Amino acid sequence: MAIRSLEDLLADGVEGRGVLVRSDLNVPLDDEGNITDPGRILASVPTLKALSDAGAKVVVAAHLGRPKGGPDPKFSLAPVAAALGAQLGRHVQLAGDVVGSDALARAEGLTDGDVLMLENVRFDPRETSKDDAERLALAKALAELVGGADGSGGAFVSDGFGVVHRKQASVYDVATLLPHYAGTLVATEVKVLEQLTSSSDRPYAVVLGGSKVSDKLAVIENLATKADSIVIGGGMCFTFLAAQGVLVGTSLLQPEMIDTCKKLLEDYGDVIHLPVDVVVAEQFSADASPETVAADAIPDDRMGLDIGPESVKRFTALLSNARTVFWNGPMGVFEFPAFAAGTRGVAEAVVAATAKGAFSVVGGGDSAAAVRQLGLPDDGFSHISTGGGASLEYLEGKELPGIQILES
């Protein structure tokens, strides 16, 4: 069965109907509670605006961070509700609870076009429970906010792609109770990822960074047979270098993954490309003095914090003729200016390939944050994904519960 879209729901008519929308509004905050990257909020606006403009009574469920089993003021969605309201150009109410008396009273008082945000859904431990009955109980309470758990009036729109790989109450179980649809964001993400796994134009280049090989192992294994080149940077590159017998000083290392990396290099050595130079320092600090050394000459008392300029040149050459590019993970500690050049150089190479007609996808929160922090234009890439873990699991070939249930 094909997934029904937001357009299908709007065609059926939503004026006066309650619509529950699961959005991904898990934005980064600084120590003062200010939003440092509003990308996920901006990506959620089209679906919410379309429903509000069409007269739906919109109830938004979302999470922020990982609260430990109950309400925690530092994870309140208050700053998110304010920022979303500014983007929608209308007041967004914030309930004082998830499905309690305040949420219920506010939901009952909604008029056509109103938007209500529930407090952080993870404040209710049933959201992430492994117990099916507990999750279903929360899902029923959520469904009742928009017209009843029997589906008599409400509808559910899944628009939080960053959580569709989770079997959680507001992602999966609520879709078993209400007529369900994919929002604009989820539909776009699925279409983009299908393109990356099936009909990719060649040459197909994959750029992987981040800290751990174990986080990207299944993606490497799945894409190594599809891609023409896989470029590896970030902290994970040092485990690959160690697998080649290189001493990596005090760099981040996963010793238990060295044998796995050896096997990958044996099987796909013609596809996998590693840095030839790295930027090292004595300590992990923004104030540390950077020094560029060959990848096989890292001093024993230094740690690698970025790929070097020669590596950027080589990686840029590989990307220059690509027709499809998937990039997930920074090349170094881009948050520190002295160690941001590698990420910037590779990002600029992807932008250049895109300008020549390549289809480029940036996947993962860290990569998206790097794009914005380095001042690169969002429209320099074909698509910037909002779902790091979900994107990776899709590319690994895994079933995503939040997508699977929309097909039923």
N, C-alpha and C positions, 0 to 999 in steps of 0.2 A: 504494500500500500504506500502510495506517495505521501510525503509529509505535506500537510495543509499549511498554507502560508498566511501571513498577516493580511495579504490582499484578499484571500478567501474569506477571512473573518470579517473584514471591512465590507465585502460584498454582501455578506449575510445580514449586515446591519448591527451596529453596536450602540446606537443611541439609547441611553437609559440603562444599558446593561453593565453589570459589574464584570470587570476583566482583571484577573490577577496576572501580573507580569513578573517573571523572575529575571531580574537584571543582574549584571555583574558590575557592581560599583565598588569593588575592593581596591580603592585607590591608595597610593602611598601618602602618609602624613609625616610632617616633621615633628620635632619635640613639642612645638606649640600647638599642634593639632591642625596646622595648615596643609592643604592639599598641594603636593609638590608636582604631581602629574595628573591632569584631569582627563587623560585620554579615554578611560573607560566610561566616564560620565558623558563625554561628547559622543562616544559610539552608541550610547543607550538612548540618546535623544530622538532619533528618527522614529523609532517604534512608539515611544511614549507620546510624542507629539501627534503622530497620526491617530492614535486612539483617542487622545484628549480632544483633538480638533473634531473628531467624528462623534463626540458626545458620550463616549464611554465614561463610566465611573471607574477610574484606574486605581488599582491597589498594587504597589510595588513591593516585592520581597527581595531583599539583598543581604549580603553579609559584609563585614569588614574585619579583617584580621582573623585571629584564632583565639577568641575568648575561651576561658577554661570553664565550660559547663554552666555559665550563668551570666547575668548582666555585669558589665564592666564599663564604667563611664568613658574610659579612654578608647573604647571601641564603639562608641555611640555613632549612629549615622547622622547626627545633627549637622555637622559641616557638609556632608554629602547632600542632604536634603536642601540646604541653602544654595549650594553650587548648582544642583540640578534645577532648582526653581529659577535661578538666574538664566540658565541656558534655555529653559522652556518658556521664559517670559511670563510665568504664572506662579502663584504661591504653591509650594508643595508642603502639605501638612506632614508632620512626623508624629506617629503614634508613640505613646510612652511605653508600649510593650509590643510583643509580637502578635499574639492572638488573644490577649487578655481583654479586660473590660474597656480600656481606653481605645484599643484598636477596633473593637466591635462597635462601640458608640460612634467613633469617627466614620467607620465604613457605612453605618446605617444613615449617617447624616450627609453623605456625599450627594452632590447634584451633578447633572450631566457635564462632563468635561473636567471635573475635579480630579486631582491627583493626590493620593495618600501614600506615604511611605511608611511601612512597618519598621519598627526598631529592629536592629541587627538580628536576623533570623537565627543566627548561631547562639544568641542568648538563650534559646530554648534547646536543651541538650537532645531533644528528640530529632532535631534536624539532621544530625550526623550519626544517630544511633545505628548500630548494626542489627537491632531488633526490628523486624519488618512491622510488627504491630505498633510499636512506639512511633515509628515514622509515619505510618498510616493515620494514626490518631492526630498528629500535628497536621498532616495534609488535609484531613477532614475539617479541622478548625480553620485552616487557610481558605479552603473552598467555600466554607460558610460565609466568609467575609464578602464574597462576590455573588452570592445567590444560592448557596446551599450545596452540600456535598453530593446531592443527587444529580447535580448538573442541570437543574431546572432552569436556571437563568444565566449563570455565569460562564466564563470561558477562561482558559489558561493560555498565556503566550510565553513560550520559552525564548528568552532573549539574552541569557547570560552564558555565552559560549565558554567562558573561562571555568564554568562548573559542570558542563555536561558530561564530564568523565566521572562524576560523582553520583552514586546512588543515594541521593538525599531527599528528604521530604519535599522541599520546595522545588526540586529539580525533576525528580522521577515520580514519586508517589502521587503528587497532586495531579499529574497528567493521567493517572488511572481513574480519576474521579470527575474530571471536567473535559468538555470538548477542547482539544489542544491544537496549537498552531505554533509554527516557527516564526519568531520575530525577524525583522530585517537583518539584524546582526548575525543571528545563528544561521539563517539561510545563506547569507553571503559567505560566512566562514566555511560552511560545508561545501559550497560550490568551489571555493578557492582550493580547499584541501583535496577535493576530488581531482581537480586539475593537476595538482602536484603529484598525485599517486597514479594517475592514469595516462592522460594524453599530453604529457609534458613535451614542449618543443625542445629539441636538442640543439646545442649542448646544454646539459642540465647540471648546474653547479650548486652544491650545498655547502654552506658555511656554518660550522658549529663551534661554539665557544662555551663559556661557563666553567664552573669549577670541577664538576665530577664526571668522569667517564661513565660511571654507573647510571647517571641520569639520562645519558644519550645513547647507551649501548644498543638498545633495541632499534632506535632510529638509524644508527649507523648500519646495523645488520640488514635492515629492511631496505634502506636507500642505496646501499653499496652496489646492489645489482641493477639499480635504475639510473643512478647518477653517473655522469662522466667524470666528475671530480668532487671530492669531499675535502674541504679545507678545514683544518682543525687548529684552533687557537685557545686562548683562555687558560685557566688553571688545568683543564683536562689534558692539554697538550704535553704536560710534563710526565704523565704516566705513559703516554705513547713514546716519548723520547727515552724514558727509562727502559721501555721494552726493546729499544734499539741498542741498549747497553750504554746509554749516555748518563753521566752523573749530573743530577739536577740541583745540587746544593740543598738549600732549605726550602725549595719550591714545594707547592702543594703537590701531594703525591698519594695515589691509592695503590699501595703495594699489592693488595689482593687482586687488582685488576691488571697487573703487568702481563701475566700469561695470556689473558684474554686479548689484550692489545697486540701481543706478539702474533697470536692467531689471526687477528684482523689484518695485520700488516702482511702476513704470509698470503692470505687469501685475496686481499684487495689492495696490495701495495701499489698497484698502478693507478688506483683511484684516490687513495688517501694521501693528502699532502700536509706535511708538518712544517713548522717554522724553521728557518735556517739561522735566525738570530733572535735574541730576546733582550728585553730591557730588564735589568736586575737592580736590586737595592739590598741594603743590609737589613731592612725591616719593612713591615707592612705599615706604611705611614705616608700621608700626603706630603710630608716634609722631607721624606727620604730622598737622597741624591741618586738620580737615575744613571745607569751606565749600560751601554749596549755592548753585548758580547755575542760570539758565535753560540749557536744552540748546543754545540758539543764542548763548550769551554766555560760553563757556568762555575764560578768559584764556589768552593765548599761552604763559604759563609754568606752566600748571597741567595736571594729568592727571585724567581722570575715573576714580574708583575705586568708584563705586556709583551706583545710580539714586536720585533725590531723592524727598522725601515726596509731592509732587504727582503724580509718576509712579506711586508706590505706590497712591495714591487712585484714579487712572484705571485702572490695571491691576486693582485690586480690584473696581472697578465692572464691568469686562468679565468677570471671573471669577465674579461673584456669582450669575449666573443660569445658569452653565454646567452641563451634564449630563454632559459628559465633559471631563477635563482631562489633558493630558500635559505634564509639566514636566521639562526637561532643561537643567541648567546654572544656576549661581548668578547673581544679578543684580549682584554686586559682589565685592569682596575680603572675603568673609564671615569669613575667618580673622582679620582685624583688626577688633576690636570697633567702632571708629569708622566702619567701612564695611560693617557687617553688616545695617543696618536695612532696606535694600532687599530683600535675600534673605529676611529674617525676615518682612517685610510681605507679600511675594508668597506665601511658604510658608503663612502664617496664612490668607491668602485662599483658598488651595487646601484647607486643612483645613476652613474654614468652608463651602466649596462641598460638600465631602465629607459634612459633617454634615447638609447639606440633601438628600443623596441622590445627589450626583454620583459618577461612577466616575472615580477619580483615580489616575494612575500617575506615580511619580517614577522617572525613568530616568537612570542615570549615577552614577558613583562620587562625583563632587563634590557632586551634589545630595543624595545619600543621606548623605554626610558632613556636609553643612550641616544637614540635618534633625536629626541626632543632636547635633552641636556646639551648635546653638541650643536644644537641650532640647525639641524638639517631639516629640510621641508618634508612634511608628511606626504605631499603629493610627488615626492621624488621616488616613491615606491608604489608599486601597483596595489599592494594591500598590506596594512599593518594589523596583525592579528591581536586580539585582546586576550587570547587564551593560550598561555604557554604550555601548561601540562596537558590540556585537552588537545592542542595541536599536535604535540609530540605523540600522544597515545593514538591519535587518528593515523599519523604517519607510520606508527609502528604496526598498524593493521589491527588494532584492538577495537572491539565493539565499545561504543560510548553509551552508557545507560540512558543519559538524557536525550540522545538522538534516537536510540533504539525505541524508546517508549513513544516518541512522536510518530513513528511509523506504524503504530498499532491503531 
